Amino acid sequence: MRTPPLLSGVVVCAALFSIAGPVLAQSSTLSTPATNARLQVTARDADGVLPGATVTIARSDVPLAPLAAAITDATGVATIDGLAAGIYTVRVSVLGFADATRTDVVVEGTGVVSVDVTLTLGQFSAEVTVTTANRREQVLLDVADPIVLIDQAQIADTGARTAKDLLSEQTGAGIQVQAGGGQGHLSLNGIPNSGVLVLIDGRRYLGKDANGNLNLEDLPLTGVDRVEVVKGAGSALYGSDAIGGVVNFVTRQSRTPGVTSLSDISGGSYGDWRVNQTLGWRGSRGGVSGSAGYREYDGFDLSAANPQTIGQPPSTWWSGTLNADTRLGDRVLLRAAGDYSKRDIDNYFFSGATQLASTVYDSQRDLTRYSVSPTMDVILSPSTTVTAAYTGGWYLRDETRVFVVGGRVQPQAPWREWNDELRLTASHAWRAFGMDHPLQGGFERRHEQLSRGSLDVVDPARDITTAWFQQEVRLGNRLTLAAGVRYDDFSDFGSEWSPKASLSWRLADQHRLRLSAGQGYRPPYFGELYLFTPPAFVGNPNLQPETANTVNAGYAWATARVQLSADYYLARVENGITFDLSRQPFTYANLRTYTSQGTNLGAAVSLPGGFTPSLSYTFNRREDQDGIEIGGFARHSAFLKLLWASNRLGLRANIRGQVLGDVPPAPDGSYQSGYQVWNAQVSQRLLRRGPNAVSLYLQMGNLFDEGDVFLRNAQGQPVEGDFQAWLAPRTFLAGLTIDLGGLR
């Protein structure tokens, strides 16, 4: 019997943390003799001092071990007493602003050391870092690939419940979410869901359907701190499923010494109730943070006369994440992470293959996902690190069909998906001409397996063995070049090379030119190969892998007040795997070689008085090899946001709009018409006492009650009942957050 990945991961975690446990129990203060030195930190933004900022200090030689924290008062000043002589790192954090860090604060003996720190709004900062693009921390402005970063403040501004809710608002950034019938399928720059890799803290999110799609409605945002969307060929670093890009949901980790707590309770239209709780603890040698969430939702139906028009079925969600780390001496860091989610669905109606009323059934589903990942980092030198990591993941789907006519109950065979990964990576920054040049490489071994009753092969599985490397070279302070390649050997589809190269050119302090080109590779998934549900649908074991060659070229400009970006993309997909409705029974085929090309534009400006308008726009055109437009996505789409925020008043308010144009017509002339959706939210801090705060937020979704977006025929007339955009009617929601920070 195969050992479940969860059990394997728990055993590894237990072994690692049986060593680390005594270390975690140590005091949260370093054993450095205190003196009478005092540190006074003043936090400011472009409009003046910033009250309520969190100031954290650590020894500069051990920046991951915070010593103390304080909150700035009404004058923007935080005071920390009793510091020993030394060099310290000071970090200042405020929601909506990029963290500001000073690494060279010198404290000598007694006396007062004063430090002034100026913070910049997160989206305008030239110091914000990301980790997904090159599998290492890197300043966002210097990354050669176009990236959409959605930080904690932006997530809070939406009040989003799930990943689908959040990413649906990024239509103007080349991010499309096709939401219909309770689904949320993500595409990047015209590359469909099956070619986009979804990660949680770098771990694969499991649960593809027969078409290779992931439903983002299943992914709650419990404990998510930020989202990094990397557009372009990602296979060189991340392997298959990343031919169009990578989306990484990064969960919250505690950085403030002591205990922190964040609670979120909300409720609104359609019985939408949610409770989220995040707890964290950080000491001198390590820390732990965890989140748990519960949500129930009655869902909505677009047409009471048709049971198959469920826009979102009634559901309940449970979710949780856990992150822990501890340092063993100065050279070994042990980490462990895990996530869990469960969604129960009811009153979710479908019709059988004959499309007769007598075959309509309620698909009652229980969907469970979890993963664990212990990791060990060994720091051989300040410039060299070796990492060993294991990830075990499991997806479980249980379904029972209850037929509307007659009430017949038909349990379905269990659906199980496994993913086991072992990763060994190394990074070394070699130095030449006064510059560091990061080199990374690694070996990976991954096992995928699917057990599903509707396949004509029993428990298909594959093993993937991988070697990869990437070298970055800095030529002076202006130009950074990177090149890498990945070699994947699939047990069922042979081997493939995935190369990539990129360039980032610093024209001036705030100006960047960027260029990247790479190749991606995706073998067909088990459902595409072996699906067997006659007489309607069958798989195609003769499918060939699809490949994509992608080029991105762009420009970015970021100052403390203005941000502009423009990117052109061109992706050529060969052997594109798609559903072939021309055959009986319906099946999959390598029908299409197509190109997807277009432009992403973005602009934002910080105005006096706390107003920040922003706009993003995407033009996308998809054509087959004969130059005929194939559509599938709106040719023009945009996202607009007007934010007003005052940290001094504890107030944030915004209005946001998604604007989508017509989708190019199908061969019969029918098309999806354009539409707009507008949302608004306001949040107000009711109480603050030191690091503790209570806030209230109110939101309205679909302000103008947009709906009934039907398919239109060649004459432009709506085809009643054929919904193309499954939008919830106008909704209202209210919530309360309780933030307790730095409890000791």
N, C-alpha and C positions, 0 to 999 in steps of 0.2 A: 504494500500500500504506500502511495506517495505521501511523503511528509509535507503537510501544509506549510506554505511560506511563513505564515504568522508564527507557527511554533518554532520554526528554524530561527526566525528573527528574535523571538523572545529568549531563546537559549543563548544566542550570541550576546544580546543586550545584558542578560543576567551575568554572563561571564565577565563582560567588560566592567559593569558597574559594581560587581562584588569587589573589584579592585579599587574602584573610584569612590565607593561609599564613604570610607573613613575620611577621605579628603574633603568631600562635600560637607561633612559635619564640622569642619573647622570654622573658626570665627570669621565674620565677614569683614574684618579690618586687618590690614597687613600689620605685621609685627615691627613697625617702624616707630621709634620713640617720638612722641608728639612734642611740639614746642608751642610757643605762643604766637606763631605766625598766623596771620589772617589773610584770606583771599576774598576780595570784593570784585564781583563780576557784574558789569552793567550790560544789559541786553537792549539792543535798539533795532528798529527797522528804518525804512526810508522816511517815516513820518514822526519818529521820536522814540521814547523809551518803550520797552515791552514788559508789562507786568505779567505774572503768571507763567514765565518761562522756566523750564526745568534745567538746572545747571548741574552737571555731573563731572566729577574729577577723578583722575586715575594717575598713577605713576606712568610716565611716558614709556618706560621700558616694559610695562605690563598693562597696555591700554585696555585689555579685556577684563581687568580686575578693578572695578570702580571702588573708590574709597568712601565717597560721601556724595550727597546730593542736596540741593537747596532750591527754593522757588523764589524768583524775583518778586519784590514787593511793588507797591504802587508807583515807586520811583524807578522801577526797572532794575533794582540792585538785589543781588543775592550774596549772602555772606557765609563763608565756611571758616571756622576757627580750628586751631590746634593742629596745624600742618607742620610736618617735619621738613627740614631743608631738602631740596631736590628739584627735579624737573618734572612738571606735571602736564597732562593733557586735559584740557577743559572743553566739554561739549555742551552746547546750548540747544535746546529743542523746544519748539512750539508748533502745535498743530497748524498746518497750512504753510509752514516755512521749512526750508531746507535746513538740516542741522548745520550749525557752525562749529568748527573745531579749531582750537589752538593747541599745538603740540609742544610749544617751547616756552611755557610759563615757568619762570625760575623763581623759586622761593628760597631765601637765604636767611637762616636764623629767625629772629623775631621781627615784628613790624607788620605793616600792611602792604600787600601787593594788589594793585588795582589793574583790572583787565576790562577793556571795552570790546564788545563783540557786536557786529552788525549782521543781522539775518536778512536773507532775501527770500521772497515768496518762492515756494518749492519749484514751480514750473519755470521760473526765471533764473534759477541758480546755475552758475557754472561749476558748482562743486558737487551736485547730486551724483551719486554713483549707482550703477546697476551691476548685476552679476551674471545675467543669463547669456548675454551676447557672446562673450568669449570665455565663459566658465570661470571667470575671476572678477574681482571687484575692479571697476573701471569708471572713470568720469563719463557721464552720459554724453556730454558734448563731444568727447573724443572718440566715440564708438562709430565705426564705419558703417554698420548696418542701421537702417531706420528703425527706431524703437518708439513705442508708445508706452509711457510710464504713467500708471494710475496710482497715485499715492494715497495714504490714509485719509487725508482731508478730502480728496476728490471722491473716494468711496463713500465717505460720510455725507457728502453733498448730494448723492443720488438716493440715499436710503435703500440701496439695492439689497434684495434678499438673496439672490442667487447670481452665479456667474453670468447667466443669460441676461438678467436684468441689467447688470453692470456693463457688459460688453455691447449690448444692443445700442447703447448711447454713443458708441465710437464709430458710427457709420461714416463720418467724414475722414476717418484716419485709415481707410482701407480695410476696416474690420466689419464684416457683414455677419449678422446672426439671422438665419432663416428660422423664424419662430412660427410654428404652426402645429396645432393639435397636441399641445403639451410638450413640444420639442424645442430645442435650441441648438442648431447646428452652426458651427463657427467656420468662417472662411476668411482667408487673408489675401488681399489683392487679387481676388478672382480664383485662388486655389481653394478647392473645396475642403470640407472638414476632414476627409480621410487623409489629406496631405498636410494637416496641421497637428503638431505634437502638443498635447496639454500636460503640464506638470504641476505638481504641488511640492514646493520646496525641492525642485529638481527630480522628483519621483514621478514616474508615469501614472497618469490617471486612467484606470481601467474601466471597461464596460462598453465596448463598441457594439453597435447593432450589426445586422447582417450586411449593411452597406459600408461598414467601416467608420460610422459616425459616432461621435460622443454627444450625449444630451447634456448641455450646460445647465439645464434646469435641475439636474440631479446634484449639482455642486453648490452647496451653500457657502456663504462667505464668512462663516464663523472663524474668528481669529485671523482673518487675512489682513495683512498689513499693507501690501502693495501688489500690483500686478505688472509684470513686464512682458510686453508683446514685441517679439523680434520678428520683423518681416523680411523675407528673403530665404535663400537656400540655407537650411540649418542642418542638413544631413552630415556635413563634414565633422561637426562636433557632437551631434545628437542621434545620428543614424536614421533609420527608416521612420516614416510618418512625419518627417520634418521638412518635406520638399518645399512647402510654402512658408514655413516659419515655426516659431515656438511661442507658446503662451505659458508663463510660469506664475503661479499663485504663491506668493511668499508669505508665510504666516508670521505672526507677531512673536518677538522674543524680548524678554525683559533685559534692559540695560541699566536700570536704575537700582542702586543698592537697596537691599531690604525687600519688602513685600509690596507688590502693586496689584491693583484690582480694577477691572473695568466691567461694569454691568450695563446691559442694554435691554430694555423691556418696551415692547411696542405692540400696537394693535390697530386694525383699521377695517376697511371695506372687505366684504366677502369672507368675514371671519378669519382675517389674516393676523394671527397672533404669533409673537416671537419673543423668546428669552435667550439671551447670550451672556455668557460669563467667561471672562479671561482673568487668570491669576498668574503672577510671576514672582520669582524670588531670585535675587542676585547677590552672591557673596564674593569674597576675595578670590576664591578658587574656582567658582563655577556658578551655574544657575539653572533654573528650570522654569518653564512657562507652559501653561496649558489652557485650552479653551474648550467650552462645551456649549452646545446650542440646541434649542428645540423650536420647531415651528409647526403650526397647523394652518391649513388654508382650505376654504370651501371651494375654490376655483370658480370658473365662470363658463357659460355656454353662449355661443353666438346665435343659436337658433333653437328655441324650445321645441320646434317641430321636427328637428333632425338630431337624433342622439349622437351622430358622428361629428357634430360641430363643437365638441368640447375644446374650448380654447386653452384651458388648463384644468386638469382633473383635480378633484379633492385629494389632498395629500397631507401627510405628516413627515417631518424630517427630524432626525437626530444626528448630531455631528460632534466631532471632537478632534483636537490636535494636541500633540505633546512634543516639546523640544527640551532637551537637557544637555548640559555640557559640563565638563570638569577638566582642570589642568592638572597633570601629573608632572610636577617640576616645571621647568621652563621650556621643555621640548616636546611634550606629548599632550595632545588635546583629545579627549574622548567625547564623542557626541552621540546622541540617540534621538530619533524622531519617529513619530508615528501619526497616522490620521485614521479616522473612522467616520463613516457616514451611512445612514440608513434612511430610505424613503419608502413609505407605504402609500400605494395609490389605489383608489376605488372610483367607481362610476366613470370609467375610462372606456368609451364605447368604440367598437370597430365592427366591420362587416366582413363576412367570409368571402371566399374567392368568387362566389356566384353573385355577390352584391344584392342578394335578396333580403327583404325585411326579416324573414324568418331566421337569418343567420347572424343578426346583430347580437353582439355579446359584450358584456362588461369584463374588461381585462384587469382583474385585480392582481396587483404586483407588489412584491416585497423586493427591494433592491438594496443590497448591502455591499459596501466597499471598505477595505482597510489595508493598511500597509505599515511596515516597520522598517527602520533603517538605522543600524548601528554603524558608526564611522570612527576611525582613528586617524588623526593627523600627527605625523612625526616631523618636527622641524629640525632638519639636519644642520641648517645654518640660517642666518637671516635671509638668505636668498634662495634656499632650497627646502622644499616640503614634499613629503611623500604621504599619500592618502590611501587608505584601504576602506572600502565601504561595501556593505551588503544591503540589498533592498528586496523584501518579499512583499508581494501584493496579491490580493484575492478579490474577485468580484463574484457575487452570488445573486442570481435572479430567480425568484420563484413566482410562478404565475398560475392563477386559476381563472378559467373562463366561465362566466355565468350567462347563459343565453336568455335574452329578453323574452322570447316566445317559448313557453314551456318551462323555463327556469332550470334547464339542464345544467349541471355542474361538470366541468371538464378540466381536471388538473393537467397542467403541462409538465413535461419532463424538466427537471432542474437544469439550470444554465449556470455553468461555472467557468471562470476564467482565471488562470494563474500567470504570474510573472515573477521570475526570480532573476536577480542581477547581482553579479559580483564585479566590482570595479576597483582597479588598481591604477592610480594616477600619480604623476610626479610633475612638479613645476620647478623651474630654475631660472632665475634672472641673471644671465651672464652680463658682464659689464665690459664695455668697450667704448672708447672715445668719450668717456665721461658720462655715458648713458647706460641705463639698465634695459636689457632686451629679453622680455619674457618668453620662455620656452616651456611648452606643456606637451604631455603625451600620456598615453594610457593603454591599458588592456582591459577588455570587458568580456564577460561571458554571460549570456542571457538565455533563459528558457521560457518560451511561451507555450501555453496549452489551453485548449478550449474543450469543454464537455457540454454538449447540447444535444437534445433529443432529435432536433430537426436537421441533422447533418447525415449525409450518407457515408461518412467516415467516422469511426469511433474514436473520440478523444484525440483529434489531430493536434500535433505538437511540432515545434521547431526549435532548434538551437542556433544561436547567433554568436559567433566568435569575432571579436573586433580588436583592431589595433588602430590608434590614431595619434597624430601629433599636430601641433601648430606652433609656428615661430613668428614672433613679432619683432620687428627691427625698427628702431627709432633713428632717423637721420637728422641730427640736430634737434632743435626745438619745434620744428615745423612739420615734418613728415613722418608718419608711422605707416609701415608696410606690414602686412601679415599674410602668411600662406600656410595652408595645412591640407591634410588629406586623411581620409578614413578608409580603412579596408574592412568590409563586412563579409563574413562567410556564413551563408544561410544553409542549414542542413537540407532544405528542400528546394532552394532556388540558386544554389551556387554562390559565387563571390562577385563583389562589385566594389569599385573604387569611387569615392566621392570627394573630389578636390574642391578647394575654395581659396580665393585670394581677395584681399581688401586693401584699401588705402584711405587714410585720413590725413588731410592737409590743413594745417593751421595757418590760415591766411593772416590772421591777427588774433589778439586775445579773445575776441568774441565771435570770430568768423571761422567756419569750417567748411571744407569741401570733402565729400565722402563718396567712395566708389567700392562696390563689392560685386563679385561674380562667383557663382558656385553651381555645383551639380547635385541633384537629389535623386533618391532611389527609393521606391516603395513596392515591395512584393504584395500581391493580393492577400487579403486577410482570409481567415478560415471560412467565414460566412460567405464571402464572394466565391470561394473555391467549391465548397461542399454543401451549401444550403440545399435542402431537399424537402419541399412542401408542395408536392404535386396535388392537383393539376395546374396550380398557378405559378409557383416560383421554384427554380432550381439553380444551383450554382454551376460554375464552369471551371472544371479542373485544368483546362487548357489555357487559362489566362496567363499572360506574360506580365512581368513587373512594369510599372510605369516609371518614367524618369522625367526629370525637369531640369532645364538649364535656366538660371535666373541671373539677371543683372539689375543692380540698383545704383543710381547715381543721384546725389543730392547736395544740398547746401543748407547750413543752419547758422543762425545768428542769435545770440542770447546775451542780453544785458540785464541789469537789475530792474529794468522797466519794460523791455520789449523782447519778444521772442518771435522769430520767423523761421520757417523751414519749408523746403520744396524738394520733393523726391520724385524721380521717374523710375518706373519699374517695367521690366519685360521678362516674362516667364514663358518658356516654350515647353509644353508637356507632350511627351510622346507615349503612345500606348495607353492613353488615358482610360482608366477603368470606369465604366458607367453601366447603368441599368438599361438593357436592350428590350424595349417594349415592342419591337418588330417581330419577335419570335414567339412561338407558343410551345411550351410554357415560357413565361418571361424568365430571362436569365441575365448574366453579366457578360460583357464583352470588352475587348480592347478596341472600342469603336473610334476613338477620337485622338487625333493629334491637333492640338490647338495652342494658340497663344493668348496670354492675358497681359495686357499692357495698360498703362495709365499713369496718373500723377496724383500724389498726395501733397496737399498744401496745408500749412498750419500757421496761425498768427494769434498772438495774445499781447495785451498791453496792460500794465498796471497804472491806473490813473489816480490822481490825488483823491483823497476821501475814501479810499478802500475799494473803489470800483475796478473790476477786472473783466473786461469783455474778451472772449476768445472765439475763434472760428477754425474749423477744419473742413476741408473739402477734398473729395475724391472723384476723379474721372476714371472710369474703367471700361475697357472694350475687350471682348473675347471673340476671337475668330477661329474658324477651322482652317485646315490646310489649303482650302480653296478661297480663302479671304471672305467667307460668308460669316456674318456676325451670328454668334450662337447665344448671346445674352446669358440669362441665368441670374444676373444681378443688375441693379439699377445702374444706368450709365453715369448718372450724376447723383451724388449724395453729399450731405453736409451735416455738421453738428455745430450748434451755436449755444453759447453759455454766457450769461451775464451774472457775475458774482459780486456781491457787496459784503465785505467782511471788516469787522472792527474787533481786534483782540482786546482792546481796552474796555469795550462794552460787552464783550463776550457774545457777539452777534454775528451770524453768517446767514445770508439769504441769497438765493439764486433762482434763475429761470433758465430752463434748458430745452432746446428744440432739436428733434431729428427731422431732417428734410430729405426725402427720397424722391427721385424722378421716376419716370416710366421705365419699366424693364423692356428691353428690345423685344419685338414681337417674335412669336414662334412661326414656323412655316405656314400655319393656317391663318396668320394675321392676328391671333389673339395675344393679349399682353396683360401684364399687371400694371395698373395705373399708379402714378405717384401719390404720395400722401405725406402728412406731417403729424408729428406727435410732440406735444409740449408738456413739460413737467415743471414743478416748482417746489422749493423747500425753504424753510426758515428754521434756524436753531438759535436758542437763547440760553446763555449760562445764567442759572437762577441763583447760584450760591458758590462762593469760593472761599475756602479756608486753607491757606498754605497750599499743599499739593493736592488737596481734595476739592472736587467740584461736582455740582449737579447741574445738568442741562436738559432742556426740553426741546424737542423738534417736532415740526408739523410739515406734512407734505401733501401735495395734490398731484396725482398722476393723470395723464391724458386730459389736460385742462379743458380742451374744447370738445371732448367726447368723440374723438375721431373713431370711426368704425365702418363696417360694411365695405371694406376694400375688396371688391370682387374682381375676378377675371373679367376682362372686357374683350368682346369680339372684334373682328376686323373693322366694324363700323363704329367702334368706340362705345357700344352699349354694354352695360354690366350684365354678366351671366349670373343671375340670382342663385344664391346658394353655393357658388364656387368661390369660397373665401381664399384670398391670396395673402392677406396680412391678418393674423389672428390677434387683435388688440383687445385688451381688457377695457371696458368702459371707464368713465371717470371714477377715480378712487380717491379716498382720503385715508390718512394714517397719522397717528401721533405716537411719540415715543419719549422715553426718559433714559438718560445715561447717568451713571454714577461712577466717577473716576476717583479712586483712592490711590495716591501715589506715594512711594517712599516710606511705607509703614515699616517700623523696625520692631 
